[in-house]
Amino acid sequence: MLVPHSDLPNGPQPMEEAQAETNSAVDAPVVDDPLSARFTWTIDRLTMLNTKKLYSDVFLVGGYKWRILIFPKGNNVDHLSMYLDVADSGNLPYGWSRYAQFSLSIVNQIHSKHSIRKETQHQFNARESDWGFTSFMPVGELYDPTRGYIVNDTCIVEADVAVRKVIDYWSHDSKKETGSVGLKNQGATCYMNSLLQTLYHIPYFRKAVYHMPTTENDNPSGSIPLALQSLFYKLQYNDTSINDRYEFPLQLDLDRENGKYLSPDADRSVRNLYTLHSVLVHSGGVHGGHYYAYIRPTLSDQWFKFDDERVTKEDMKRALEEQYGGEEELPQTNPGFNNAPFKFTKYSNAYMLVYIREVDKEKIICNVDEKDIAEHLRIRLKKEQEEKEQKRKEKAEAHLYTIIKVARNEDLFEQIGKNIYFDLVDHDKVHSFRIQKQKPFKLFKEEVAKEFGIPVQFQRFWLWAKRQNHTYRPNRPLTPLEEAQSVGQLREVSNKSNNAELKLFLEIELGLDLLPLSPPEKTKEEILLFFKFYDPFKEELRYVGRLFVKGSGKPVELLTKLHEMAGLSPDEKIELFEASHFDEIKFEPNIMCEHIDERATFRVSQLEDGDIICFQKSPQSGSSQQFRYPDVPSFLDYVRNRQVVRFRSLDKPKEDEFCLELSKFHTYDDVVERVAQHLGLDDPTKVRLTSHNCYSQQPKPQPIKYRGVEHLSDMLVHYNQTTDILYYEVLDIPLPELQGLKTLKVAFHHATKDEVVVHTIRLPKQSTVGDVIDDLKTKVELSHPNAELRLLEVFYHKIYKIFPPNEKIENINDQYWTLRAEEIPEEEKNFGPHDRLIHVYHFMKDTAQNQVQNFGEPFFLVIREDETLAEVKVRVQKKLQVPDEEYSKWNFAFLSMGRPEYLQDDDIVASRFQRRDVYGAWEQYLGLEHTDHAPKRSHTTNQNRHTFEKPVKIYN
């Protein structure tokens, strides 16, 4: 496969015009060497190499240095990986780019026609300095001495490279050079960009789009007319950014030959002469590529190429002749290389042409200006552009500014108990200011005064600090000297990181009249403490305020004030806890919430500025009232470890069915019991759970065994990823009992009916395949009472095994292989001494990859010793019931090791098939080449092996 190119979306807009970019230009060096050449690399002692990757010598093509890179044992795949690499990429200037069309080959030294050659094209740059094929050919084929790719431990690699001079896109200004702007590639949207550019450059269509009814309240993401209007407006008024040869004319006369190309209802009273307006191009192969467009907006002689955000002027030859497809022969001119010319398949082909009728040219190529755009649309789009420009400016000037986040007492009241439990505030949800780094902090305080209505003289700011126990608390107030500094200097005091924010806590003291007061001078003896109150009845933790206390003071002295802050009656007894520590490592939650001695001083209790004290009413001894979480430590432990789990039915793995709030430390029994309660089941052991694969976004292949994990947290971890999804299924027997049985899904193919029925077979693990067949006979309809069954192992449309009846079923895997049961045909029972049983598979040829793709249902066929292909074809058609017209299009081939050898009607089929004890015989089969008419279904990788071409019924 080709190394994939990643077109990452830039910004949230569904369609976005490209901004002009200016970077350093890189000109192609002028070197006297060919623009195309062949390089041959002979690798000696390949099998002895113990290196992961290997580079060839450097060779010169088109003024550039190249080399071949191979991974002899594969680049994390079981295939040889091979790439073309820019040899001096590390020394090239910023913004370098070069384009090459190339092929890589492994030469077959025994049969040259079996050499493997793959070709592609790529624009190389600093991000993608090598390009090629991760799965060039299977490693097993390369190292097989009988194949001819390695002879005398020597392998020959060839590279045919053709270099084309590329436009310097880094310094290219599309608007300045062409008068037009491009569209950014939003992630594989080049096909849409080329079509949108074509439609935009038909003025009559553009005017019709502007006249589509939209309102001021429409949302572009939900209104296609508004999205088109927005896009066309930006394009018009912004300054920012199998292959056969088919020729097409610049002018198309549909009146020729008495108008035989016109439809019966066409208007023949007008001259049907059309002029080419635009050419939409696909560059690449059948498995992927790139799309762009050549357009001449005014039908002048000047063509423009619209390639995503790049717009360039092009000549007519480039726009027309180079898009005809087919092959081109590139001559070799370098005497140091193989001088034989070589051909390249043209990878750019026109896939859509737009012609405009000459008599309608004035109407179609009309003038479109602002008066054609509704006023509300103009206002809206100009505003959007201004906002976008402001964001761009802010991004460009970000290094000149500091973000200051100011937390206030109001934020603590708002957040604690809702989304904050263990600390004081989420800084991402407090008010932020964007301040120039050179601005004096005193001027920043004036902005705070305007924003919050707090005069400067009543403001006192505290710096936050992260402690060793992972808590984040106000640490100390700013000193007068610090407040005299600039914002940038103060940020460096707080955090040395260049991009760090400045986080502050704004302390405001209020009088009895709730008006602000000047903050009293803080002494070293005073400690700033924050208080949270816990109510076990409501299971609620809330912030109630902050206090300054003396280090020599005792909590007992604050009880009256705390009663008042929490709204408790004065005679209520309370308990105090210090929420001093919690471990932020998600996999090892650890709560440290220690009881505070009311009679000990704050200094003895080691309390300091920014500490949090939680308190609650003391539980009454002898009280019959029971709480789930009776005290602060148990509540915080619950909050820390609670986990909302989304449960999905295993039969509907994409849909959330219900959610349960659980604890990460719930046992296996706790979890299945809660699920059973929700489902209304009496027996929790009939619930079976399956974990979620975070990478495939699918259930894991194997379910969780009964009591196979200790806690819920174990069920939700997949390698180093954690999920909140579990799958469930309701069994008809308890899971412990089921685990003593082997469950197999067997697809039964009826001998005469055109359907597949999938049966679930449960038997003791020591049972045999014969027991499976006996059990299956009781569930299926046979063609006759004495019919015999067999069990096959099928994988990707090939038969790999016939299970002997005495084989134990314990180790049979139906997760990755399809188990197929079928009646043994009578002709196989009457097998003659010279007859041969062969595999018959359906296939298509993938011309791009030069590989065979199997599909459909594989089967066995008995062939006679002297039977010709013509005779075999008659029996195959009768077996498969294919109509004559369709069957006449089929080709028959003998395939060995994936290579087809097409057969003629008079060929003796049996002569092609070797004995079973000859190497390679197991890969030999009779191939039926034809089009796959079965509907294409969307499957995950693991599901592909279970697809059936016939209708399927599933019985559990």
MOWOSUL-V377735 format. One record per residue. N is the residue number from 1. RES is the residue in one small letter. PHI is phi in whole degrees, -180 to 180 (none if undefined). NEAR is the number of other C-alpha atoms within 12 Angstrom. Layout:
n	res	phi	near
N	RES	PHI	NEAR
N	RES	PHI	NEAR
This chain:
n	res	phi	near
1	m	none	29
2	l	-71	30
3	v	-61	24
4	p	-71	18
5	h	-96	23
6	s	-101	16
7	d	-95	17
8	l	-85	14
9	p	-61	18
10	n	-119	21
11	g	95	17
12	p	-87	14
13	q	-72	21
14	p	-67	26
15	m	-137	37
16	e	-142	36
17	e	-80	41
18	a	-88	33
19	q	-83	32
20	a	-68	28
21	e	-115	24
22	t	-129	17
23	n	-139	16
24	s	-66	16
25	a	-80	21
26	v	-127	22
27	d	-93	22
28	a	-68	25
29	p	-68	19
30	v	-91	13
31	v	-132	13
32	d	-82	13
33	d	-149	23
34	p	-71	28
35	l	-84	30
36	s	-147	39
37	a	-166	40
38	r	-116	39
39	f	-117	36
40	t	-112	28
41	w	-122	29
42	t	-99	26
43	i	-106	28
44	d	-89	18
45	r	53	17
46	l	-61	27
47	t	-70	22
48	m	-89	14
49	l	-68	17
50	n	-120	12
51	t	-105	15
52	k	-72	17
53	k	-137	21
54	l	-143	27
55	y	-106	26
56	s	-83	29
57	d	-67	21
58	v	-80	21
59	f	-131	32
60	l	-111	33
61	v	-142	40
62	g	66	31
63	g	82	28
64	y	-123	37
65	k	-92	32
66	w	-128	36
67	r	-157	35
68	i	-100	41
69	l	-117	34
70	i	-127	39
71	f	-113	32
72	p	-57	38
73	k	-104	31
74	g	98	27
75	n	-96	28
76	n	66	15
77	v	-138	20
78	d	-90	20
79	h	-126	24
80	l	-62	33
81	s	-109	37
82	m	-146	44
83	y	-139	45
84	l	-95	48
85	d	-125	40
86	v	-77	40
87	a	-68	27
88	d	-113	22
89	s	-60	24
90	g	-71	17
91	n	-107	13
92	l	-82	23
93	p	-70	18
94	y	-60	19
95	g	86	28
96	w	-63	33
97	s	-158	34
98	r	-150	37
99	y	-113	33
100	a	-144	39
101	q	-107	38
102	f	-150	42
103	s	-132	38
104	l	-122	39
105	s	-137	40
106	i	-108	40
107	v	-80	30
108	n	-85	28
109	q	-83	26
110	i	-104	18
111	h	-126	16
112	s	-61	16
113	k	-68	15
114	h	-94	22
115	s	-59	27
116	i	-103	32
117	r	-131	29
118	k	-129	37
119	e	-130	36
120	t	-162	39
121	q	-145	38
122	h	-163	36
123	q	-100	32
124	f	-81	34
125	n	-153	30
126	a	-63	22
127	r	-76	19
128	e	-130	25
129	s	-87	32
130	d	-134	35
131	w	-154	37
132	g	170	40
133	f	-128	36
134	t	-70	30
135	s	-116	27
136	f	-72	38
137	m	-160	34
138	p	-60	30
139	v	-59	27
140	g	-60	21
141	e	-71	25
142	l	-60	36
143	y	-90	29
144	d	-74	20
145	p	-63	20
146	t	-82	19
147	r	-83	27
148	g	97	26
149	y	-86	36
150	i	-127	31
151	v	-125	25
152	n	54	20
153	d	60	21
154	t	-122	25
155	c	-120	32
156	i	-115	31
157	v	-116	39
158	e	-123	36
159	a	-129	43
160	d	-102	45
161	v	-126	45
162	a	-124	43
163	v	-106	32
164	r	-119	25
165	k	-65	25
166	v	-109	24
167	i	-72	27
168	d	-75	28
169	y	-72	31
170	w	-68	25
171	s	-107	22
172	h	-80	30
173	d	-105	30
174	s	-59	37
175	k	-65	30
176	k	-69	23
177	e	-80	21
178	t	-124	25
179	g	84	24
180	s	-125	40
181	v	-117	42
182	g	-97	47
183	l	-119	48
184	k	-70	40
185	n	-77	33
186	q	-89	25
187	g	110	24
188	a	61	23
189	t	-111	28
190	c	-61	34
191	y	-61	30
192	m	-73	29
193	n	-60	42
194	s	-65	40
195	l	-70	31
196	l	-64	37
197	q	-64	48
198	t	-63	38
199	l	-65	34
200	y	-62	40
201	h	-84	37
202	i	-105	34
203	p	-54	31
204	y	-63	26
205	f	-67	26
206	r	-61	35
207	k	-64	30
208	a	-63	23
209	v	-64	30
210	y	-62	33
211	h	-89	23
212	m	-67	22
213	p	-71	20
214	t	-139	27
215	t	-124	20
216	e	-64	17
217	n	-90	14
218	d	-67	19
219	n	-104	17
220	p	-56	25
221	s	-72	16
222	g	-115	13
223	s	-130	19
224	i	-64	19
225	p	-57	24
226	l	-67	33
227	a	-63	27
228	l	-67	35
229	q	-60	38
230	s	-62	42
231	l	-64	38
232	f	-65	43
233	y	-62	36
234	k	-66	35
235	l	-64	38
236	q	-84	32
237	y	-116	24
238	n	-92	31
239	d	-97	27
240	t	-108	31
241	s	-103	39
242	i	none	21
243	n	-118	25
244	d	-119	18
245	r	-90	22
246	y	-124	21
247	e	-91	21
248	f	-134	26
249	p	-86	25
250	l	-72	26
251	q	-123	23
252	l	-122	25
253	d	-102	25
254	l	-89	25
255	d	-86	22
256	r	-67	15
257	e	53	9
258	n	61	11
259	g	67	21
260	k	-72	14
261	y	-91	16
262	l	-86	19
263	s	-72	12
264	p	-57	9
265	d	-96	9
266	a	-69	15
267	d	-81	13
268	r	-94	18
269	s	-82	10
270	v	-111	16
271	r	-78	20
272	n	-95	28
273	l	-107	24
274	y	-114	26
275	t	-113	29
276	l	-67	34
277	h	-104	42
278	s	-155	45
279	v	-126	43
280	l	-94	40
281	v	-119	40
282	h	-110	34
283	s	-115	32
284	g	140	29
285	g	-113	27
286	v	-71	18
287	h	-97	17
288	g	153	21
289	g	170	27
290	h	-136	35
291	y	-123	34
292	y	-155	44
293	a	-141	51
294	y	-105	48
295	i	-137	45
296	r	-119	41
297	p	-58	39
298	t	-109	25
299	l	64	31
300	s	-78	18
301	d	-77	19
302	q	-87	22
303	w	-100	30
304	f	-129	41
305	k	-102	40
306	f	-106	48
307	d	-117	42
308	d	53	39
309	e	-81	39
310	r	-100	42
311	v	-124	42
312	t	-133	36
313	k	-80	30
314	e	-136	24
315	d	-92	19
316	m	-66	26
317	k	-60	16
318	r	-65	24
319	a	-73	37
320	l	-107	36
321	e	-63	25
322	e	-76	29
323	q	-107	38
324	y	-73	32
325	g	84	28
326	g	81	22
327	e	-124	21
328	e	-129	23
329	e	-100	17
330	l	-106	26
331	p	-72	23
332	q	-95	26
333	t	-123	22
334	n	-93	22
335	p	-66	15
336	g	-83	17
337	f	-120	25
338	n	-61	20
339	n	-88	19
340	a	-66	19
341	p	-65	20
342	f	-134	24
343	k	-104	23
344	f	-120	30
345	t	-69	32
346	k	-69	33
347	y	-95	36
348	s	-109	40
349	n	-138	39
350	a	-70	36
351	y	-116	32
352	m	-152	26
353	l	-119	34
354	v	-118	32
355	y	-113	33
356	i	-121	32
357	r	-69	25
358	e	-57	23
359	v	-69	16
360	d	-103	19
361	k	-61	25
362	e	-65	16
363	k	-73	18
364	i	-77	27
365	i	-88	28
366	c	-102	21
367	n	-85	21
368	v	-125	26
369	d	-134	18
370	e	-64	22
371	k	-66	14
372	d	-83	25
373	i	-109	30
374	a	-56	26
375	e	-60	17
376	h	-64	23
377	l	-73	36
378	r	-60	27
379	i	-62	18
380	r	-63	26
381	l	-71	30
382	k	-66	20
383	k	-64	16
384	e	-60	21
385	q	-68	25
386	e	-64	15
387	e	-65	14
388	k	-66	23
389	e	-65	18
390	q	-65	15
391	k	-64	15
392	r	-63	15
393	k	-65	15
394	e	-62	19
395	k	-65	14
396	a	-68	12
397	e	-100	16
398	a	-57	21
399	h	-70	20
400	l	-94	20
401	y	-123	28
402	t	-125	34
403	i	-91	31
404	i	-111	37
405	k	-105	32
406	v	-112	39
407	a	-95	37
408	r	-125	35
409	n	-56	27
410	e	-61	24
411	d	-67	29
412	l	-66	34
413	f	-61	28
414	e	-74	23
415	q	-96	28
416	i	-67	30
417	g	96	28
418	k	-108	21
419	n	-128	22
420	i	-125	25
421	y	-127	36
422	f	-95	44
423	d	-121	41
424	l	-109	42
425	v	-159	36
426	d	-96	26
427	h	-66	28
428	d	-73	16
429	k	-114	19
430	v	-107	26
431	h	-69	24
432	s	-123	25
433	f	-124	24
434	r	-104	26
435	i	-122	32
436	q	-61	24
437	k	-63	30
438	q	-83	21
439	k	-71	25
440	p	-62	23
441	f	-60	32
442	k	-62	28
443	l	-70	21
444	f	-61	34
445	k	-62	32
446	e	-67	21
447	e	-65	24
448	v	-62	32
449	a	-61	21
450	k	-67	13
451	e	-73	16
452	f	-104	22
453	g	72	17
454	i	-112	25
455	p	-55	23
456	v	-56	28
457	q	-69	21
458	f	-101	26
459	q	-95	34
460	r	-135	35
461	f	-106	37
462	w	-115	32
463	l	-84	35
464	w	-91	35
465	a	-142	25
466	k	-90	17
467	r	-91	20
468	q	-64	13
469	n	-89	19
470	h	75	19
471	t	-87	27
472	y	-129	29
473	r	-136	35
474	p	-59	36
475	n	-104	25
476	r	-164	28
477	p	-76	32
478	l	-68	30
479	t	-85	18
480	p	-55	14
481	l	-65	15
482	e	-66	24
483	e	-69	28
484	a	-84	20
485	q	-84	23
486	s	-80	25
487	v	-60	34
488	g	-62	35
489	q	-65	25
490	l	-67	36
491	r	-65	36
492	e	-65	22
493	v	-65	25
494	s	-77	28
495	n	-155	20
496	k	-78	14
497	s	-66	13
498	n	-63	20
499	n	-100	18
500	a	-72	21
501	e	-87	33
502	l	-102	37
503	k	-107	39
504	l	-132	39
505	f	-112	36
506	l	-95	35
507	e	-93	37
508	i	-126	32
509	e	-94	28
510	l	-114	18
511	g	-84	12
512	l	-63	8
513	d	-86	8
514	l	63	9
515	l	-94	14
516	p	-68	23
517	l	-122	21
518	s	-66	19
519	p	-66	21
520	p	-67	18
521	e	-64	17
522	k	-92	21
523	t	-95	15
524	k	-65	17
525	e	-75	18
526	e	-87	23
527	i	-127	31
528	l	-90	31
529	l	-118	32
530	f	-114	38
531	f	-125	40
532	k	-123	40
533	f	-114	42
534	y	-110	36
535	d	-114	30
536	p	-69	26
537	f	-69	19
538	k	-89	17
539	e	51	23
540	e	-133	28
541	l	-118	35
542	r	-136	34
543	y	-83	36
544	v	-121	35
545	g	140	33
546	r	-134	35
547	l	-145	27
548	f	-94	31
549	v	-127	30
550	k	-88	25
551	g	-61	24
552	s	-85	21
553	g	-77	22
554	k	-126	24
555	p	-56	37
556	v	-59	22
557	e	-75	18
558	l	-100	28
559	l	-57	27
560	t	-61	19
561	k	-65	23
562	l	-67	35
563	h	-58	27
564	e	-66	17
565	m	-64	24
566	a	-92	28
567	g	75	18
568	l	-98	23
569	s	-72	16
570	p	-61	17
571	d	-90	14
572	e	-72	20
573	k	-83	21
574	i	-128	34
575	e	-119	32
576	l	-116	35
577	f	-135	35
578	e	-101	38
579	a	-81	37
580	s	-91	34
581	h	-159	28
582	f	-147	30
583	d	-88	24
584	e	-84	20
585	i	-73	12
586	k	-61	19
587	f	-79	18
588	e	-131	15
589	p	-61	22
590	n	-146	25
591	i	-98	30
592	m	-118	24
593	c	-131	27
594	e	-100	26
595	h	-68	23
596	i	-103	28
597	d	-76	22
598	e	-63	24
599	r	-93	18
600	a	-86	20
601	t	-72	23
602	f	-63	32
603	r	-68	23
604	v	-64	18
605	s	-78	25
606	q	60	19
607	l	-89	34
608	e	-142	31
609	d	-53	35
610	g	91	35
611	d	-71	38
612	i	-114	38
613	i	-115	45
614	c	-102	43
615	f	-140	43
616	q	-154	40
617	k	-68	29
618	s	-68	22
619	p	-60	23
620	q	-82	16
621	s	-66	9
622	g	82	7
623	s	-71	10
624	s	-84	8
625	q	-74	13
626	q	-111	14
627	f	-118	17
628	r	-64	16
629	y	-132	23
630	p	-73	27
631	d	-139	35
632	v	-59	42
633	p	-58	33
634	s	-68	24
635	f	-68	32
636	l	-65	36
637	d	-64	30
638	y	-63	28
639	v	-62	30
640	r	-64	30
641	n	-109	28
642	r	-70	23
643	q	-145	29
644	v	-85	23
645	v	-110	31
646	r	-92	26
647	f	-100	39
648	r	-127	30
649	s	-68	29
650	l	-61	29
651	d	-78	17
652	k	-130	16
653	p	-72	25
654	k	-101	19
655	e	-114	18
656	d	-71	20
657	e	-100	23
658	f	-161	20
659	c	-123	22
660	l	-131	28
661	e	-90	23
662	l	-127	29
663	s	-109	28
664	k	-60	34
665	f	-99	26
666	h	-63	24
667	t	-77	22
668	y	-55	31
669	d	-63	26
670	d	-60	25
671	v	-67	38
672	v	-67	41
673	e	-67	25
674	r	-65	29
675	v	-65	37
676	a	-61	26
677	q	-59	18
678	h	-64	20
679	l	-84	23
680	g	76	15
681	l	-94	20
682	d	-82	17
683	d	-116	22
684	p	-63	32
685	t	-71	33
686	k	-89	30
687	v	-94	41
688	r	-118	39
689	l	-109	41
690	t	-133	36
691	s	-78	41
692	h	-103	37
693	n	-91	27
694	c	-67	20
695	y	-86	15
696	s	-88	16
697	q	56	22
698	q	-136	30
699	p	-63	34
700	k	-66	27
701	p	-61	21
702	q	-108	20
703	p	-72	26
704	i	-76	31
705	k	-73	26
706	y	-58	26
707	r	53	25
708	g	-82	22
709	v	-132	25
710	e	-86	20
711	h	-131	24
712	l	-57	37
713	s	-57	33
714	d	-69	30
715	m	-74	39
716	l	-99	37
717	v	-100	26
718	h	-126	24
719	y	55	14
720	n	-100	13
721	q	-108	19
722	t	-119	24
723	t	-123	29
724	d	-123	32
725	i	-114	39
726	l	-133	48
727	y	-109	41
728	y	-130	37
729	e	-146	33
730	v	-102	27
731	l	-89	22
732	d	-89	18
733	i	-135	19
734	p	-58	22
735	l	-60	26
736	p	-58	20
737	e	-69	20
738	l	-63	23
739	q	-67	25
740	g	-82	19
741	l	-112	21
742	k	-101	27
743	t	-107	28
744	l	-126	37
745	k	-100	32
746	v	-116	42
747	a	-92	40
748	f	-94	41
749	h	-99	37
750	h	-69	29
751	a	-68	26
752	t	-121	18
753	k	-84	19
754	d	-89	19
755	e	-155	21
756	v	-120	30
757	v	-118	30
758	v	-97	31
759	h	-113	29
760	t	-97	25
761	i	-108	34
762	r	-118	30
763	l	-144	28
764	p	-57	22
765	k	-62	24
766	q	-85	21
767	s	-69	27
768	t	-111	26
769	v	-60	37
770	g	-60	24
771	d	-65	27
772	v	-62	41
773	i	-64	38
774	d	-61	22
775	d	-67	23
776	l	-66	35
777	k	-60	28
778	t	-77	15
779	k	-113	20
780	v	-117	31
781	e	-98	23
782	l	-94	23
783	s	-70	20
784	h	-156	17
785	p	-59	12
786	n	-94	13
787	a	-63	21
788	e	-106	24
789	l	-109	38
790	r	-138	31
791	l	-116	38
792	l	-115	34
793	e	-109	33
794	v	-120	35
795	f	-145	30
796	y	48	28
797	h	68	31
798	k	-131	35
799	i	-92	34
800	y	-107	24
801	k	-162	22
802	i	-109	24
803	f	-73	25
804	p	-70	19
805	p	-60	20
806	n	-92	17
807	e	-73	20
808	k	-70	21
809	i	-91	31
810	e	-58	22
811	n	-101	16
812	i	-76	28
813	n	-110	21
814	d	-104	29
815	q	-79	25
816	y	-111	22
817	w	-118	28
818	t	-90	34
819	l	-94	45
820	r	-118	43
821	a	-109	41
822	e	-156	36
823	e	-75	32
824	i	-79	28
825	p	-61	25
826	e	-62	17
827	e	-66	18
828	e	-76	20
829	k	-72	17
830	n	-99	16
831	f	-65	18
832	g	-81	14
833	p	-66	13
834	h	-107	16
835	d	-78	23
836	r	-137	28
837	l	-97	32
838	i	-118	33
839	h	-86	33
840	v	-126	35
841	y	-128	37
842	h	-83	37
843	f	-153	35
844	m	-129	29
845	k	-98	26
846	d	-89	19
847	t	-66	15
848	a	-67	24
849	q	-95	24
850	n	54	22
851	q	-132	23
852	v	-99	26
853	q	-116	28
854	n	-87	30
855	f	-156	35
856	g	75	35
857	e	-95	35
858	p	-75	32
859	f	-154	37
860	f	-98	29
861	l	-144	31
862	v	-88	30
863	i	-117	35
864	r	-86	27
865	e	-60	23
866	d	-109	19
867	e	-77	24
868	t	-83	23
869	l	-62	31
870	a	-59	22
871	e	-71	22
872	v	-65	31
873	k	-61	35
874	v	-63	20
875	r	-68	20
876	v	-65	28
877	q	-64	20
878	k	-65	14
879	k	-67	19
880	l	-93	25
881	q	57	17
882	v	-95	18
883	p	-61	15
884	d	-57	14
885	e	-62	10
886	e	-71	17
887	y	-66	21
888	s	-66	17
889	k	-90	14
890	w	-80	25
891	n	-113	27
892	f	-119	33
893	a	-144	34
894	f	-92	36
895	l	-118	36
896	s	-135	24
897	m	56	23
898	g	81	29
899	r	-109	24
900	p	-83	30
901	e	-120	23
902	y	-71	22
903	l	-105	27
904	q	-102	18
905	d	-59	18
906	d	-92	17
907	d	-71	23
908	i	-83	22
909	v	-66	38
910	a	-62	31
911	s	-67	22
912	r	-83	28
913	f	-97	30
914	q	-83	22
915	r	-67	19
916	r	-64	14
917	d	-87	9
918	v	-92	11
919	y	-57	15
920	g	91	19
921	a	-63	22
922	w	-69	24
923	e	-96	27
924	q	-87	33
925	y	-157	39
926	l	-88	43
927	g	-100	44
928	l	-106	41
929	e	-91	32
930	h	-165	26
931	t	-75	21
932	d	-85	20
933	h	-91	15
934	a	-67	15
935	p	-62	14
936	k	-78	13
937	r	-115	14
938	s	-87	10
939	h	-134	13
940	t	-76	14
941	t	-57	16
942	n	-73	21
943	q	-85	20
944	n	-57	23
945	r	-70	28
946	h	-102	34
947	t	-76	33
948	f	-126	34
949	e	-84	24
950	k	-97	22
951	p	-58	19
952	v	-118	21
953	k	-117	20
954	i	-120	16
955	y	-115	18
956	n	-97	17
